[in-house]
């Protein structure tokens, strides 16, 4: 348990008639990224606010960096960085002044605060706008300044609540690079996001929250395997050979399944797929295709996308209870 940098047990929080958190347990290992996913209103932001000492739970226990968030909130705040869903910079200050002010509040000398501000402004591609008031920044620039502000104190634990909202795809990928760099420099990151590809790219583990409850916690690949398992997909060069490919793939089909032409959104014309139990199926299929003299344009093993996982877990289907 000593490698846990964030731990929460039985968190409950009600706002009027709304049960925002209904017994949430969370655990994040040191030096990792924990992705927290869930529909709007699932309780993600409420959980982050509790962990960041901005909100007291009605019940439950939580600690960050080994410190009780309820008993010693000021000590917790010295160890964390937080970026909320909306930029919260002072728009009457320049980019440099915003970051220097935060550095001074964290007891950095003015010289060190300016050095750190310049470093972060360059990192977030804001150096040319450093002397401008934040009110003149675009929405994306203000968002990047807000992200920079959360890193001034080189926090041990960083809470990023939908940090790339409002960023264009290029800047979003830049932010992914920032997260990865923070991990290599010794920080741990709890990330909530609406972009499932973001969680897939960054998270070591993923927690799915729905209706104030944790309904799944696993690695991205672990969730994909639990929801849908492996699929072997083959697209022959000659569409007329599809019936032959179907017969080959049936050799490795998981029990109770059979190969079939791909259908639905995202399917490739002429592609055939079959559920399989493991990657050893390739050792059977590749030689069989060669013996049958079937040329292929595409052949590979695929797990369900994180989008498919998300929709399967957050639906009201009976599968939900099996995946807790």
MARTIMAR-95121 format. One record per residue (C-alpha): y negated, x, z negated; residue number from 1; residue in one letter. Coordinates in steps of 0.2 Angstrom, whole numbers, plus 5000, padded with zeros to 4 digits. Layout:
BEGIN
c2:Y c1:X c3:Z num:NUM residuo:A
...
END
This chain:
BEGIN
c2:5000 c1:5000 c3:5000 num:1 residuo:X
c2:4988 c1:5015 c3:4998 num:2 residuo:X
c2:4985 c1:5016 c3:5016 num:3 residuo:X
c2:4977 c1:4999 c3:5017 num:4 residuo:X
c2:4958 c1:5000 c3:5018 num:5 residuo:X
c2:4956 c1:4981 c3:5019 num:6 residuo:X
c2:4966 c1:4969 c3:5009 num:7 residuo:X
c2:4964 c1:4950 c3:5005 num:8 residuo:X
c2:4975 c1:4938 c3:4997 num:9 residuo:X
c2:4974 c1:4919 c3:4996 num:10 residuo:X
c2:4956 c1:4918 c3:5002 num:11 residuo:X
c2:4949 c1:4900 c3:5001 num:12 residuo:X
c2:4932 c1:4893 c3:5006 num:13 residuo:X
c2:4926 c1:4876 c3:5008 num:14 residuo:X
c2:4909 c1:4870 c3:5015 num:15 residuo:X
c2:4908 c1:4851 c3:5011 num:16 residuo:X
c2:4923 c1:4843 c3:5019 num:17 residuo:X
c2:4927 c1:4858 c3:5030 num:18 residuo:X
c2:4940 c1:4870 c3:5023 num:19 residuo:X
c2:4935 c1:4886 c3:5032 num:20 residuo:X
c2:4948 c1:4897 c3:5024 num:21 residuo:X
c2:4964 c1:4890 c3:5018 num:22 residuo:X
c2:4973 c1:4904 c3:5009 num:23 residuo:X
c2:4970 c1:4918 c3:5021 num:24 residuo:X
c2:4979 c1:4935 c3:5018 num:25 residuo:X
c2:4973 c1:4950 c3:5028 num:26 residuo:X
c2:4979 c1:4968 c3:5028 num:27 residuo:X
c2:4971 c1:4982 c3:5038 num:28 residuo:X
c2:4978 c1:5000 c3:5038 num:29 residuo:X
c2:4967 c1:5015 c3:5037 num:30 residuo:X
c2:4961 c1:5023 c3:5054 num:31 residuo:X
c2:4966 c1:5008 c3:5064 num:32 residuo:X
c2:4958 c1:4993 c3:5073 num:33 residuo:X
c2:4963 c1:4976 c3:5067 num:34 residuo:X
c2:4959 c1:4962 c3:5080 num:35 residuo:X
c2:4956 c1:4945 c3:5072 num:36 residuo:X
c2:4957 c1:4931 c3:5085 num:37 residuo:X
c2:4956 c1:4912 c3:5084 num:38 residuo:X
c2:4947 c1:4897 c3:5091 num:39 residuo:X
c2:4929 c1:4893 c3:5087 num:40 residuo:X
c2:4928 c1:4887 c3:5070 num:41 residuo:X
c2:4945 c1:4894 c3:5065 num:42 residuo:X
c2:4937 c1:4904 c3:5050 num:43 residuo:X
c2:4935 c1:4922 c3:5058 num:44 residuo:X
c2:4917 c1:4924 c3:5053 num:45 residuo:X
c2:4919 c1:4916 c3:5036 num:46 residuo:X
c2:4933 c1:4929 c3:5032 num:47 residuo:X
c2:4922 c1:4943 c3:5039 num:48 residuo:X
c2:4907 c1:4937 c3:5028 num:49 residuo:X
c2:4918 c1:4937 c3:5012 num:50 residuo:X
c2:4924 c1:4955 c3:5016 num:51 residuo:X
c2:4907 c1:4961 c3:5019 num:52 residuo:X
c2:4901 c1:4953 c3:5002 num:53 residuo:X
c2:4889 c1:4941 c3:5010 num:54 residuo:X
c2:4899 c1:4926 c3:5004 num:55 residuo:X
c2:4909 c1:4922 c3:4989 num:56 residuo:X
c2:4926 c1:4914 c3:4991 num:57 residuo:X
c2:4931 c1:4899 c3:4981 num:58 residuo:X
c2:4948 c1:4907 c3:4977 num:59 residuo:X
c2:4957 c1:4923 c3:4981 num:60 residuo:X
c2:4955 c1:4942 c3:4980 num:61 residuo:X
c2:4949 c1:4955 c3:4992 num:62 residuo:X
c2:4946 c1:4973 c3:4992 num:63 residuo:X
c2:4938 c1:4985 c3:5005 num:64 residuo:X
c2:4940 c1:5004 c3:5003 num:65 residuo:X
c2:4949 c1:5001 c3:4987 num:66 residuo:X
c2:4934 c1:4992 c3:4979 num:67 residuo:X
c2:4934 c1:4974 c3:4973 num:68 residuo:X
c2:4922 c1:4964 c3:4984 num:69 residuo:X
c2:4918 c1:4952 c3:4970 num:70 residuo:X
c2:4916 c1:4964 c3:4956 num:71 residuo:X
c2:4908 c1:4978 c3:4964 num:72 residuo:X
c2:4899 c1:4972 c3:4980 num:73 residuo:X
c2:4885 c1:4985 c3:4980 num:74 residuo:X
c2:4899 c1:4999 c3:4980 num:75 residuo:X
c2:4907 c1:4990 c3:4995 num:76 residuo:X
c2:4891 c1:4989 c3:5005 num:77 residuo:X
c2:4889 c1:5008 c3:5004 num:78 residuo:X
c2:4905 c1:5010 c3:5012 num:79 residuo:X
c2:4904 c1:4997 c3:5027 num:80 residuo:X
c2:4895 c1:4994 c3:5043 num:81 residuo:X
c2:4892 c1:4976 c3:5049 num:82 residuo:X
c2:4887 c1:4969 c3:5066 num:83 residuo:X
c2:4886 c1:4950 c3:5066 num:84 residuo:X
c2:4888 c1:4938 c3:5080 num:85 residuo:X
c2:4869 c1:4939 c3:5084 num:86 residuo:X
c2:4857 c1:4954 c3:5084 num:87 residuo:X
c2:4847 c1:4955 c3:5068 num:88 residuo:X
c2:4835 c1:4970 c3:5072 num:89 residuo:X
c2:4817 c1:4969 c3:5067 num:90 residuo:X
c2:4808 c1:4965 c3:5083 num:91 residuo:X
c2:4791 c1:4972 c3:5078 num:92 residuo:X
c2:4798 c1:4989 c3:5075 num:93 residuo:X
c2:4803 c1:5001 c3:5089 num:94 residuo:X
c2:4821 c1:5006 c3:5092 num:95 residuo:X
c2:4819 c1:5022 c3:5083 num:96 residuo:X
c2:4810 c1:5014 c3:5068 num:97 residuo:X
c2:4824 c1:5001 c3:5066 num:98 residuo:X
c2:4837 c1:5015 c3:5064 num:99 residuo:X
c2:4826 c1:5027 c3:5054 num:100 residuo:X
c2:4822 c1:5013 c3:5041 num:101 residuo:X
c2:4841 c1:5009 c3:5039 num:102 residuo:X
c2:4844 c1:5027 c3:5037 num:103 residuo:X
c2:4831 c1:5028 c3:5023 num:104 residuo:X
c2:4838 c1:5013 c3:5015 num:105 residuo:X
c2:4855 c1:5022 c3:5014 num:106 residuo:X
c2:4846 c1:5037 c3:5006 num:107 residuo:X
c2:4846 c1:5049 c3:5021 num:108 residuo:X
c2:4831 c1:5060 c3:5021 num:109 residuo:X
c2:4818 c1:5056 c3:5034 num:110 residuo:X
c2:4823 c1:5071 c3:5045 num:111 residuo:X
c2:4842 c1:5066 c3:5044 num:112 residuo:X
c2:4838 c1:5048 c3:5048 num:113 residuo:X
c2:4828 c1:5053 c3:5063 num:114 residuo:X
c2:4842 c1:5064 c3:5069 num:115 residuo:X
c2:4855 c1:5051 c3:5067 num:116 residuo:X
c2:4843 c1:5038 c3:5075 num:117 residuo:X
c2:4841 c1:5049 c3:5091 num:118 residuo:X
c2:4860 c1:5052 c3:5092 num:119 residuo:X
c2:4864 c1:5034 c3:5091 num:120 residuo:X
c2:4850 c1:5029 c3:5103 num:121 residuo:X
c2:4857 c1:5042 c3:5116 num:122 residuo:X
c2:4875 c1:5036 c3:5113 num:123 residuo:X
c2:4870 c1:5018 c3:5116 num:124 residuo:X
c2:4859 c1:5022 c3:5132 num:125 residuo:X
c2:4843 c1:5017 c3:5123 num:126 residuo:X
c2:4834 c1:5034 c3:5122 num:127 residuo:X
c2:4821 c1:5029 c3:5136 num:128 residuo:X
c2:4817 c1:5013 c3:5126 num:129 residuo:X
c2:4817 c1:5022 c3:5109 num:130 residuo:X
c2:4798 c1:5021 c3:5107 num:131 residuo:X
c2:4797 c1:5002 c3:5112 num:132 residuo:X
c2:4796 c1:4988 c3:5101 num:133 residuo:X
c2:4813 c1:4979 c3:5100 num:134 residuo:X
c2:4804 c1:4963 c3:5105 num:135 residuo:X
c2:4802 c1:4970 c3:5122 num:136 residuo:X
c2:4821 c1:4974 c3:5124 num:137 residuo:X
c2:4833 c1:4963 c3:5134 num:138 residuo:X
c2:4846 c1:4953 c3:5125 num:139 residuo:X
c2:4859 c1:4966 c3:5129 num:140 residuo:X
c2:4848 c1:4980 c3:5123 num:141 residuo:X
c2:4845 c1:4972 c3:5106 num:142 residuo:X
c2:4863 c1:4969 c3:5104 num:143 residuo:X
c2:4867 c1:4988 c3:5107 num:144 residuo:X
c2:4853 c1:4992 c3:5095 num:145 residuo:X
c2:4861 c1:4981 c3:5082 num:146 residuo:X
c2:4878 c1:4989 c3:5085 num:147 residuo:X
c2:4869 c1:5006 c3:5083 num:148 residuo:X
c2:4862 c1:5000 c3:5066 num:149 residuo:X
c2:4879 c1:4997 c3:5059 num:150 residuo:X
c2:4884 c1:5015 c3:5062 num:151 residuo:X
c2:4869 c1:5024 c3:5055 num:152 residuo:X
c2:4878 c1:5028 c3:5038 num:153 residuo:X
c2:4894 c1:5033 c3:5046 num:154 residuo:X
c2:4903 c1:5019 c3:5037 num:155 residuo:X
c2:4922 c1:5020 c3:5032 num:156 residuo:X
c2:4925 c1:5002 c3:5037 num:157 residuo:X
c2:4916 c1:4994 c3:5051 num:158 residuo:X
c2:4916 c1:4975 c3:5053 num:159 residuo:X
c2:4912 c1:4969 c3:5071 num:160 residuo:X
c2:4910 c1:4951 c3:5073 num:161 residuo:X
c2:4911 c1:4947 c3:5092 num:162 residuo:X
c2:4901 c1:4963 c3:5095 num:163 residuo:X
c2:4901 c1:4963 c3:5114 num:164 residuo:X
c2:4894 c1:4945 c3:5116 num:165 residuo:X
c2:4880 c1:4946 c3:5128 num:166 residuo:X
c2:4884 c1:4963 c3:5135 num:167 residuo:X
c2:4888 c1:4965 c3:5154 num:168 residuo:X
c2:4906 c1:4971 c3:5158 num:169 residuo:X
c2:4900 c1:4990 c3:5160 num:170 residuo:X
c2:4891 c1:4990 c3:5143 num:171 residuo:X
c2:4906 c1:4981 c3:5135 num:172 residuo:X
c2:4918 c1:4995 c3:5141 num:173 residuo:X
c2:4905 c1:5007 c3:5134 num:174 residuo:X
c2:4907 c1:4998 c3:5117 num:175 residuo:X
c2:4925 c1:5000 c3:5118 num:176 residuo:X
c2:4923 c1:5019 c3:5119 num:177 residuo:X
c2:4912 c1:5018 c3:5104 num:178 residuo:X
c2:4925 c1:5009 c3:5094 num:179 residuo:X
c2:4938 c1:5022 c3:5099 num:180 residuo:X
c2:4927 c1:5036 c3:5094 num:181 residuo:X
c2:4924 c1:5028 c3:5077 num:182 residuo:X
c2:4943 c1:5028 c3:5074 num:183 residuo:X
c2:4944 c1:5047 c3:5079 num:184 residuo:X
c2:4930 c1:5051 c3:5067 num:185 residuo:X
c2:4940 c1:5043 c3:5053 num:186 residuo:X
c2:4933 c1:5025 c3:5052 num:187 residuo:X
c2:4943 c1:5009 c3:5052 num:188 residuo:X
c2:4937 c1:4994 c3:5062 num:189 residuo:X
c2:4940 c1:4975 c3:5060 num:190 residuo:X
c2:4935 c1:4966 c3:5076 num:191 residuo:X
c2:4933 c1:4948 c3:5080 num:192 residuo:X
c2:4932 c1:4944 c3:5098 num:193 residuo:X
c2:4932 c1:4930 c3:5110 num:194 residuo:X
c2:4938 c1:4942 c3:5124 num:195 residuo:X
c2:4956 c1:4943 c3:5123 num:196 residuo:X
c2:4957 c1:4958 c3:5135 num:197 residuo:X
c2:4946 c1:4967 c3:5122 num:198 residuo:X
c2:4958 c1:4964 c3:5108 num:199 residuo:X
c2:4972 c1:4969 c3:5119 num:200 residuo:X
c2:4963 c1:4986 c3:5124 num:201 residuo:X
c2:4958 c1:4990 c3:5106 num:202 residuo:X
c2:4968 c1:4983 c3:5093 num:203 residuo:X
c2:4983 c1:4991 c3:5084 num:204 residuo:X
c2:4987 c1:4975 c3:5076 num:205 residuo:X
c2:4981 c1:4957 c3:5079 num:206 residuo:X
c2:4979 c1:4943 c3:5066 num:207 residuo:X
c2:4978 c1:4925 c3:5073 num:208 residuo:X
c2:4968 c1:4913 c3:5063 num:209 residuo:X
c2:4968 c1:4894 c3:5066 num:210 residuo:X
c2:4961 c1:4880 c3:5055 num:211 residuo:X
c2:4958 c1:4892 c3:5041 num:212 residuo:X
c2:4975 c1:4899 c3:5041 num:213 residuo:X
c2:4984 c1:4915 c3:5047 num:214 residuo:X
c2:4997 c1:4909 c3:5059 num:215 residuo:X
c2:5002 c1:4926 c3:5066 num:216 residuo:X
c2:5001 c1:4945 c3:5062 num:217 residuo:X
c2:5009 c1:4958 c3:5073 num:218 residuo:X
c2:5005 c1:4972 c3:5086 num:219 residuo:X
c2:4999 c1:4965 c3:5103 num:220 residuo:X
c2:5016 c1:4969 c3:5111 num:221 residuo:X
c2:5025 c1:4962 c3:5096 num:222 residuo:X
c2:5016 c1:4945 c3:5098 num:223 residuo:X
c2:5019 c1:4945 c3:5117 num:224 residuo:X
c2:5038 c1:4948 c3:5115 num:225 residuo:X
c2:5039 c1:4934 c3:5101 num:226 residuo:X
c2:5030 c1:4922 c3:5112 num:227 residuo:X
c2:5038 c1:4925 c3:5129 num:228 residuo:X
c2:5048 c1:4941 c3:5130 num:229 residuo:X
c2:5051 c1:4952 c3:5145 num:230 residuo:X
c2:5050 c1:4946 c3:5163 num:231 residuo:X
c2:5056 c1:4956 c3:5178 num:232 residuo:X
c2:5046 c1:4952 c3:5194 num:233 residuo:X
c2:5051 c1:4957 c3:5212 num:234 residuo:X
c2:5042 c1:4954 c3:5228 num:235 residuo:X
c2:5052 c1:4958 c3:5243 num:236 residuo:X
c2:5043 c1:4965 c3:5258 num:237 residuo:X
c2:5051 c1:4952 c3:5269 num:238 residuo:X
c2:5049 c1:4934 c3:5262 num:239 residuo:X
c2:5065 c1:4929 c3:5271 num:240 residuo:X
c2:5075 c1:4940 c3:5258 num:241 residuo:X
c2:5069 c1:4929 c3:5243 num:242 residuo:X
c2:5086 c1:4920 c3:5242 num:243 residuo:X
c2:5095 c1:4937 c3:5241 num:244 residuo:X
c2:5083 c1:4943 c3:5228 num:245 residuo:X
c2:5086 c1:4928 c3:5218 num:246 residuo:X
c2:5105 c1:4932 c3:5218 num:247 residuo:X
c2:5101 c1:4950 c3:5212 num:248 residuo:X
c2:5090 c1:4945 c3:5198 num:249 residuo:X
c2:5103 c1:4932 c3:5192 num:250 residuo:X
c2:5113 c1:4947 c3:5187 num:251 residuo:X
c2:5102 c1:4952 c3:5173 num:252 residuo:X
c2:5095 c1:4935 c3:5168 num:253 residuo:X
c2:5093 c1:4931 c3:5149 num:254 residuo:X
c2:5107 c1:4919 c3:5143 num:255 residuo:X
c2:5102 c1:4901 c3:5148 num:256 residuo:X
c2:5090 c1:4906 c3:5161 num:257 residuo:X
c2:5090 c1:4910 c3:5180 num:258 residuo:X
c2:5078 c1:4918 c3:5193 num:259 residuo:X
c2:5065 c1:4908 c3:5202 num:260 residuo:X
c2:5051 c1:4910 c3:5214 num:261 residuo:X
c2:5034 c1:4912 c3:5205 num:262 residuo:X
c2:5023 c1:4897 c3:5204 num:263 residuo:X
c2:5007 c1:4893 c3:5195 num:264 residuo:X
c2:4990 c1:4902 c3:5193 num:265 residuo:X
c2:4991 c1:4921 c3:5196 num:266 residuo:X
c2:5007 c1:4920 c3:5205 num:267 residuo:X
c2:5010 c1:4931 c3:5220 num:268 residuo:X
c2:5017 c1:4923 c3:5236 num:269 residuo:X
c2:5035 c1:4928 c3:5239 num:270 residuo:X
c2:5037 c1:4935 c3:5221 num:271 residuo:X
c2:5053 c1:4931 c3:5211 num:272 residuo:X
c2:5054 c1:4933 c3:5192 num:273 residuo:X
c2:5068 c1:4931 c3:5179 num:274 residuo:X
c2:5067 c1:4932 c3:5160 num:275 residuo:X
c2:5077 c1:4948 c3:5154 num:276 residuo:X
c2:5082 c1:4954 c3:5137 num:277 residuo:X
c2:5077 c1:4972 c3:5139 num:278 residuo:X
c2:5071 c1:4986 c3:5151 num:279 residuo:X
c2:5089 c1:4991 c3:5155 num:280 residuo:X
c2:5089 c1:4977 c3:5167 num:281 residuo:X
c2:5080 c1:4989 c3:5179 num:282 residuo:X
c2:5096 c1:5000 c3:5179 num:283 residuo:X
c2:5105 c1:4986 c3:5187 num:284 residuo:X
c2:5092 c1:4978 c3:5198 num:285 residuo:X
c2:5086 c1:4994 c3:5207 num:286 residuo:X
c2:5103 c1:5000 c3:5213 num:287 residuo:X
c2:5108 c1:4982 c3:5218 num:288 residuo:X
c2:5092 c1:4980 c3:5229 num:289 residuo:X
c2:5096 c1:4996 c3:5237 num:290 residuo:X
c2:5114 c1:4991 c3:5241 num:291 residuo:X
c2:5108 c1:4975 c3:5248 num:292 residuo:X
c2:5095 c1:4985 c3:5259 num:293 residuo:X
c2:5080 c1:4974 c3:5252 num:294 residuo:X
c2:5063 c1:4983 c3:5253 num:295 residuo:X
c2:5051 c1:4978 c3:5240 num:296 residuo:X
c2:5032 c1:4978 c3:5239 num:297 residuo:X
c2:5031 c1:4975 c3:5220 num:298 residuo:X
c2:5044 c1:4977 c3:5206 num:299 residuo:X
c2:5040 c1:4978 c3:5187 num:300 residuo:X
c2:5043 c1:4972 c3:5170 num:301 residuo:X
c2:5030 c1:4961 c3:5162 num:302 residuo:X
c2:5025 c1:4954 c3:5145 num:303 residuo:X
c2:5015 c1:4938 c3:5143 num:304 residuo:X
c2:4996 c1:4941 c3:5144 num:305 residuo:X
c2:4987 c1:4940 c3:5127 num:306 residuo:X
c2:4979 c1:4924 c3:5134 num:307 residuo:X
c2:4996 c1:4916 c3:5135 num:308 residuo:X
c2:5000 c1:4922 c3:5118 num:309 residuo:X
c2:4984 c1:4915 c3:5111 num:310 residuo:X
c2:4986 c1:4898 c3:5119 num:311 residuo:X
c2:5004 c1:4897 c3:5113 num:312 residuo:X
c2:5000 c1:4901 c3:5095 num:313 residuo:X
c2:4984 c1:4890 c3:5093 num:314 residuo:X
c2:4992 c1:4875 c3:5101 num:315 residuo:X
c2:5000 c1:4861 c3:5091 num:316 residuo:X
c2:5017 c1:4865 c3:5097 num:317 residuo:X
c2:5032 c1:4867 c3:5085 num:318 residuo:X
c2:5032 c1:4886 c3:5090 num:319 residuo:X
c2:5017 c1:4889 c3:5079 num:320 residuo:X
c2:5027 c1:4888 c3:5062 num:321 residuo:X
c2:5040 c1:4900 c3:5069 num:322 residuo:X
c2:5027 c1:4913 c3:5072 num:323 residuo:X
c2:5019 c1:4914 c3:5055 num:324 residuo:X
END
